Amino acid sequence: MFIFKLLLKNAFRHKLRTLLTMVGLVVAICAFGLLRTIISAWYAGVEGSSSTRLVTRSAISLTFPLPMNYAQRLKGVDGVSSISWSNWFGGVYQTERNFFPQFAVDPVSYLALYPEYRLSDEERLAFLRDRQGAIVGRKLANKYGWKIGDKIPIRGTIYPGTWTFTLRGIWDGAEAKTDESQLLFHWALLNESIRKLAPKRADFVGVYMLGIKDPQNAALISQRVDAGFKNSLAETLTETESAFQLSFVSMSEAILLAIEAVSYIIIVIIMAVMANTMTMTARERLAEYATLKALGFAPGFVVKLLFGESLMIALLGGLAGIALTLPLAAGFGKAIGSLLPAFHVSGLTMTLQMLAALVVGAVAAAWPAWKMSRIDIVQGLRHVA
């Protein structure tokens, strides 16, 4: 207890300097946490993917659809236990700024394949019965204040016209990383409209989702699927859901590397600032440390004082930085909406923040502690702070 009081008193002997150092540390740890959260949110789709699902798309490009008659052949592939399909819709709600993912899906098979979308039995049944019905994630519903029964007009960009859906259900994600920022509606409704406007474009889907029982055979099943459509008019590319999601993330890999680099640079900068603070502190107390050595205290005691003081400042600044990160991340996540749907500060990020703060404290005290442990008592007593 005596050591703790001594460290606390020493840490705040120069209140302004200590507070300014702590403010810099808080800002750095908070910025580090936010940048790490952005990276984690970017990979949320990959982390939230299931090992029991495969995605089959056109081997040429995702923009090329696949025929609907592929469904029966896919069901017959050895290892495939279930199948569903979806189309990207790409509309906007009210204004261009209100953009979020919308998919036309086969309701029965899709919801069976995605059990992490948790709906009540009543809402599920209402969605299945209403061809004009739609379901959305909780995050999206909260953003726009939607309630069950509301009419949601979506202006199509790929498929022209205004499409009005009736909200029949709001799902909650089974985990924090489950995407709750999507709107799903009936693929049959979209296909009927396409058949009327452009019959040749009807009966096509964007991607197929395949359910498998044994994730260890994912590569083998993928090969079987693609081999079945080899040399056809629409060859396929089948991959795990995580690989499919990672293909989108890889498009921004350079940006993510830059963000990660900046997060570490921030820590290095505050490390230099705090090292300067601890060096100034040690220089001002040179006579005190010399006196302690003259009284018989071992050099290790002086080292403990400097390390303890530095770690205490780092600990307080780190805790304050983590506490500030949580509301800032919540506000940032709300502002960016569906761009990064699973934006939350994870336990790993907070652990890294605290570890970064302690590393800063330890490294900042290393040089002055080593110097003070080797001071000459006579020269130290002659020093005037």
URRAVEN-V932002 format. One record per residue. N is the residue number from 1. RES is the residue in three letters. PSI is psi in whole degrees, 0 to 359 (none if undefined). Layout:
# URRAVEN-V932002
n: {N | N}
res: {RES | RES}
psi: {PSI | PSI}
This chain:
# URRAVEN-V932002
n: {1 | 2 | 3 | 4 | 5 | 6 | 7 | 8 | 9 | 10 | 11 | 12 | 13 | 14 | 15 | 16 | 17 | 18 | 19 | 20 | 21 | 22 | 23 | 24 | 25 | 26 | 27 | 28 | 29 | 30 | 31 | 32 | 33 | 34 | 35 | 36 | 37 | 38 | 39 | 40 | 41 | 42 | 43 | 44 | 45 | 46 | 47 | 48 | 49 | 50 | 51 | 52 | 53 | 54 | 55 | 56 | 57 | 58 | 59 | 60 | 61 | 62 | 63 | 64 | 65 | 66 | 67 | 68 | 69 | 70 | 71 | 72 | 73 | 74 | 75 | 76 | 77 | 78 | 79 | 80 | 81 | 82 | 83 | 84 | 85 | 86 | 87 | 88 | 89 | 90 | 91 | 92 | 93 | 94 | 95 | 96 | 97 | 98 | 99 | 100 | 101 | 102 | 103 | 104 | 105 | 106 | 107 | 108 | 109 | 110 | 111 | 112 | 113 | 114 | 115 | 116 | 117 | 118 | 119 | 120 | 121 | 122 | 123 | 124 | 125 | 126 | 127 | 128 | 129 | 130 | 131 | 132 | 133 | 134 | 135 | 136 | 137 | 138 | 139 | 140 | 141 | 142 | 143 | 144 | 145 | 146 | 147 | 148 | 149 | 150 | 151 | 152 | 153 | 154 | 155 | 156 | 157 | 158 | 159 | 160 | 161 | 162 | 163 | 164 | 165 | 166 | 167 | 168 | 169 | 170 | 171 | 172 | 173 | 174 | 175 | 176 | 177 | 178 | 179 | 180 | 181 | 182 | 183 | 184 | 185 | 186 | 187 | 188 | 189 | 190 | 191 | 192 | 193 | 194 | 195 | 196 | 197 | 198 | 199 | 200 | 201 | 202 | 203 | 204 | 205 | 206 | 207 | 208 | 209 | 210 | 211 | 212 | 213 | 214 | 215 | 216 | 217 | 218 | 219 | 220 | 221 | 222 | 223 | 224 | 225 | 226 | 227 | 228 | 229 | 230 | 231 | 232 | 233 | 234 | 235 | 236 | 237 | 238 | 239 | 240 | 241 | 242 | 243 | 244 | 245 | 246 | 247 | 248 | 249 | 250 | 251 | 252 | 253 | 254 | 255 | 256 | 257 | 258 | 259 | 260 | 261 | 262 | 263 | 264 | 265 | 266 | 267 | 268 | 269 | 270 | 271 | 272 | 273 | 274 | 275 | 276 | 277 | 278 | 279 | 280 | 281 | 282 | 283 | 284 | 285 | 286 | 287 | 288 | 289 | 290 | 291 | 292 | 293 | 294 | 295 | 296 | 297 | 298 | 299 | 300 | 301 | 302 | 303 | 304 | 305 | 306 | 307 | 308 | 309 | 310 | 311 | 312 | 313 | 314 | 315 | 316 | 317 | 318 | 319 | 320 | 321 | 322 | 323 | 324 | 325 | 326 | 327 | 328 | 329 | 330 | 331 | 332 | 333 | 334 | 335 | 336 | 337 | 338 | 339 | 340 | 341 | 342 | 343 | 344 | 345 | 346 | 347 | 348 | 349 | 350 | 351 | 352 | 353 | 354 | 355 | 356 | 357 | 358 | 359 | 360 | 361 | 362 | 363 | 364 | 365 | 366 | 367 | 368 | 369 | 370 | 371 | 372 | 373 | 374 | 375 | 376 | 377 | 378 | 379 | 380 | 381 | 382 | 383 | 384 | 385}
res: {MET | PHE | ILE | PHE | LYS | LEU | LEU | LEU | LYS | ASN | ALA | PHE | ARG | HIS | LYS | LEU | ARG | THR | LEU | LEU | THR | MET | VAL | GLY | LEU | VAL | VAL | ALA | ILE | CYS | ALA | PHE | GLY | LEU | LEU | ARG | THR | ILE | ILE | SER | ALA | TRP | TYR | ALA | GLY | VAL | GLU | GLY | SER | SER | SER | THR | ARG | LEU | VAL | THR | ARG | SER | ALA | ILE | SER | LEU | THR | PHE | PRO | LEU | PRO | MET | ASN | TYR | ALA | GLN | ARG | LEU | LYS | GLY | VAL | ASP | GLY | VAL | SER | SER | ILE | SER | TRP | SER | ASN | TRP | PHE | GLY | GLY | VAL | TYR | GLN | THR | GLU | ARG | ASN | PHE | PHE | PRO | GLN | PHE | ALA | VAL | ASP | PRO | VAL | SER | TYR | LEU | ALA | LEU | TYR | PRO | GLU | TYR | ARG | LEU | SER | ASP | GLU | GLU | ARG | LEU | ALA | PHE | LEU | ARG | ASP | ARG | GLN | GLY | ALA | ILE | VAL | GLY | ARG | LYS | LEU | ALA | ASN | LYS | TYR | GLY | TRP | LYS | ILE | GLY | ASP | LYS | ILE | PRO | ILE | ARG | GLY | THR | ILE | TYR | PRO | GLY | THR | TRP | THR | PHE | THR | LEU | ARG | GLY | ILE | TRP | ASP | GLY | ALA | GLU | ALA | LYS | THR | ASP | GLU | SER | GLN | LEU | LEU | PHE | HIS | TRP | ALA | LEU | LEU | ASN | GLU | SER | ILE | ARG | LYS | LEU | ALA | PRO | LYS | ARG | ALA | ASP | PHE | VAL | GLY | VAL | TYR | MET | LEU | GLY | ILE | LYS | ASP | PRO | GLN | ASN | ALA | ALA | LEU | ILE | SER | GLN | ARG | VAL | ASP | ALA | GLY | PHE | LYS | ASN | SER | LEU | ALA | GLU | THR | LEU | THR | GLU | THR | GLU | SER | ALA | PHE | GLN | LEU | SER | PHE | VAL | SER | MET | SER | GLU | ALA | ILE | LEU | LEU | ALA | ILE | GLU | ALA | VAL | SER | TYR | ILE | ILE | ILE | VAL | ILE | ILE | MET | ALA | VAL | MET | ALA | ASN | THR | MET | THR | MET | THR | ALA | ARG | GLU | ARG | LEU | ALA | GLU | TYR | ALA | THR | LEU | LYS | ALA | LEU | GLY | PHE | ALA | PRO | GLY | PHE | VAL | VAL | LYS | LEU | LEU | PHE | GLY | GLU | SER | LEU | MET | ILE | ALA | LEU | LEU | GLY | GLY | LEU | ALA | GLY | ILE | ALA | LEU | THR | LEU | PRO | LEU | ALA | ALA | GLY | PHE | GLY | LYS | ALA | ILE | GLY | SER | LEU | LEU | PRO | ALA | PHE | HIS | VAL | SER | GLY | LEU | THR | MET | THR | LEU | GLN | MET | LEU | ALA | ALA | LEU | VAL | VAL | GLY | ALA | VAL | ALA | ALA | ALA | TRP | PRO | ALA | TRP | LYS | MET | SER | ARG | ILE | ASP | ILE | VAL | GLN | GLY | LEU | ARG | HIS | VAL | ALA}
psi: {321 | 316 | 319 | 315 | 322 | 316 | 318 | 318 | 320 | 320 | 325 | 26 | 320 | 89 | 315 | 314 | 318 | 317 | 319 | 320 | 318 | 322 | 315 | 320 | 319 | 314 | 317 | 315 | 322 | 314 | 319 | 315 | 318 | 318 | 319 | 326 | 322 | 316 | 316 | 319 | 327 | 327 | 6 | 322 | 324 | 315 | 329 | 359 | 158 | 142 | 351 | 16 | 139 | 156 | 127 | 124 | 178 | 138 | 340 | 305 | 158 | 339 | 348 | 122 | 168 | 146 | 146 | 333 | 356 | 339 | 314 | 320 | 324 | 324 | 332 | 357 | 133 | 126 | 343 | 122 | 334 | 164 | 146 | 179 | 165 | 160 | 136 | 131 | 311 | 41 | 178 | 152 | 113 | 297 | 168 | 333 | 336 | 71 | 138 | 160 | 134 | 134 | 136 | 121 | 165 | 108 | 311 | 305 | 327 | 312 | 329 | 328 | 341 | 72 | 346 | 347 | 101 | 113 | 151 | 158 | 323 | 316 | 321 | 314 | 320 | 322 | 317 | 327 | 335 | 111 | 335 | 3 | 161 | 158 | 151 | 163 | 158 | 319 | 318 | 319 | 319 | 324 | 317 | 3 | 30 | 147 | 160 | 131 | 349 | 149 | 130 | 105 | 126 | 123 | 118 | 142 | 322 | 317 | 108 | 159 | 170 | 123 | 121 | 121 | 150 | 125 | 116 | 348 | 153 | 118 | 152 | 138 | 144 | 333 | 167 | 331 | 357 | 133 | 123 | 28 | 29 | 160 | 131 | 137 | 180 | 127 | 325 | 324 | 315 | 317 | 322 | 319 | 319 | 320 | 326 | 320 | 318 | 83 | 327 | 339 | 358 | 163 | 39 | 152 | 158 | 306 | 158 | 139 | 127 | 129 | 133 | 153 | 328 | 101 | 335 | 339 | 16 | 315 | 318 | 318 | 321 | 318 | 320 | 317 | 309 | 327 | 328 | 339 | 14 | 139 | 17 | 176 | 338 | 84 | 155 | 160 | 117 | 134 | 166 | 158 | 322 | 320 | 323 | 315 | 323 | 333 | 328 | 320 | 322 | 337 | 336 | 22 | 320 | 320 | 318 | 321 | 322 | 317 | 318 | 319 | 318 | 322 | 322 | 327 | 322 | 318 | 320 | 320 | 312 | 334 | 318 | 320 | 315 | 326 | 321 | 319 | 313 | 327 | 317 | 318 | 315 | 320 | 321 | 334 | 21 | 315 | 323 | 315 | 323 | 320 | 317 | 319 | 324 | 328 | 356 | 1 | 138 | 155 | 329 | 331 | 319 | 319 | 317 | 322 | 314 | 315 | 319 | 317 | 316 | 317 | 327 | 314 | 317 | 321 | 314 | 316 | 322 | 315 | 318 | 321 | 318 | 317 | 323 | 331 | 321 | 307 | 326 | 319 | 321 | 317 | 320 | 317 | 322 | 324 | 321 | 346 | 234 | 358 | 316 | 86 | 326 | 64 | 100 | 153 | 118 | 165 | 324 | 319 | 316 | 324 | 317 | 323 | 312 | 320 | 319 | 319 | 317 | 323 | 319 | 314 | 318 | 314 | 322 | 330 | 349 | 307 | 306 | 326 | 318 | 319 | 317 | 332 | 344 | 11 | 148 | 130 | 316 | 314 | 326 | 319 | 337 | 344 | 137 | 117 | none}
